[in-house]
Amino acid sequence: MKRRELPDLAHELNQPLNAIRMAAENALDRLQSGRADNSYLQAKLSAIVEQTLRAADLVRELRRNGEDGPEGA
């Protein structure tokens, strides 16, 4: 992986992490206020699972690229 690609990778990984944080915060807010119904929580948890899979795909890609050896650091 080229050194100049690191900021792009950080941005790509940050997107699902932020989506996970926001979904969890929203669900907690609803729970604490007593406004969380099952369908709302199911939607938020599904979004968290989806974004976690997205982040895991990015990490897998990074590992795969790392196994190929350094490229023009």
N, C-alpha and C positions, 0 to 999 in steps of 0.2 A: 504494500500500500504506500502510495506516495504521501509525503508529509503534508502537502497542500490539500489532500483529501480529508484529513482529520476534522477540520471544521464542518465540512459537509456531513460527515458521519455523525458528529456530535449533534448537529441539528436534526438529522433524521431520527436519531435515538431519543432526542429530547421530546419530539412530537408525541409519540405514544406514552412516554412517561408523564407528560403534562396532562394528557387526556385521562390517564388512569387516576392521577391526583384529583383532577376536577370532578370526575365521576364519583370518586369515593367521598370527597368533601360534600358534594351535593346530596348524596345518599345519607351521610351522617347528619347534615343539616335537617333534612326531612324527617329522619328518625327522631332527632332531638326535639323537633317541633310537633311531633305526633301526626305529621302529614304524609307519611310514607306508606303507600299501599303496596300490595304484593306485585302488581304489574309494574309499578314504578321501580321498585327494587330489582325486579328481574331484568328490566331494561338496563339499569345502571350496571348490574353485575355482568350482564352479557357484554356490555361495552368494555368493561374492565378486562374480561377474558379476551376479547378481540384485540385490544391494544397490547395486552401482554404477549399474545402470539405474534403480533407485528414486531414488537421489540425483540423477541426471541429469534425471529427470522433475521433481523439485522445483526444480531450477535453471531448467529450461525454463519452468515455471509462474511463477517469480519474474521471469524476463525478460519473459514475456508481460504480466504485471501491470505491470511497469515501463514497457512501451511504451504503456500506456493513460494514463500520466501520473500524477503524485502525487495521492493521495486523502487529503484531510483530515489532513495531517501533524501 
